[in-house]
């Protein structure tokens, strides 16, 4: 998976400790970060979900499923908060060059 991919996963509805309804979320990967947990490194996807929230989602989440790979630039531009074309081009170039 990579930035721009549409994904789906299951999780608890709401943010309280008493949330018990499991629902399906969908979102678009808009970034990533590597975090350390107990001597291991885990990739955490930054996802803009279908509720409008930006959430972190571990790559090893068992319910994580790829729906479609790489949105078109026009679609991704809308997902990244309706940036101006110039800001979006700069953001896109940074993301594409991250792995190089």
N, C-alpha and C positions, 0 to 999 in steps of 0.2 A: 504494500500500500504506500501511497505518497500523497503529497499535497494536491488538492483538487479532486481527490477521490470521494465519491458518495458512499457512505457506510451506514450500517444498521447494527444496533445492539439492543439488548434488553437490560432494564434496570428498574430501580424503585422509583415510583412517581412521587414527586415532592422532595423536599430537602430536610424534613424533620426525621428524628430518630424513630418516629412512630409510623413512617411511611411503609405500607406493606403491600401495596398494589404494584405488581410487576407489569411494566408496559414496554412497548417497543419504541425506541427512539431512532431517528434518522438524522444524518448530518453530513457536513462536508469538512474534510480535513483542511485546516487553514494554517497549520504549523506543527512543529514537533520539538521535543526536548528530551534529553537523556537524563534520567534521575538514578541515583544510587539507593538501593535498598538492601540491607544486610549483605554487603560484599558482592552484589550483582548490579549490573547496569540494565535499566529498563527504559525502553523507548515509550514516551507518553505522547500521544497525538493530541494536538489542540484542535478541537472540533466545534464548529458552530452548529448547534443542534436545531431541530425543528421547533423548539420552544423559544428560540432566539437567544439562548444562553450559550456562552463559550465555556466548554468543559474540557477537562483533561481525561483521556481514556487510554489506559495501558494497552500496548500492542498485544499482550497475551490474554486479553479479556476473552473468555471462552465463548461468549455469544456474538463476538464481533464478526461481521460479514460484509464483504465488498459488494456493493450494488452496481456501481458503474465507475469506470476508471477515467480520470482526467476530464473535468468539465471544460467546455470551450472557454476561451478567454472572456467572452461576453458574459457567460454564466458566472464564472469565478469572480469577475469584477463586481457583480451584484452581491455576491456572497460576502465579499470582503468589505462590506459596509458602504457600498456605493461611492467608492473613492473616485476622485477625478481621474481622467484618463492618464494624466502625467504621473500622479502618485501611484496608480495601479501599475503602470509600466515599470516604474522604479521598484515597487514591491515585488512584482513578478520576476524581474531580473535578479534581485537578491535571492529569491527562493530557488530559482533555477540554478544559480551559481553556488548555493550552499554546499552541495556535495562535491564540488570540484576542488 
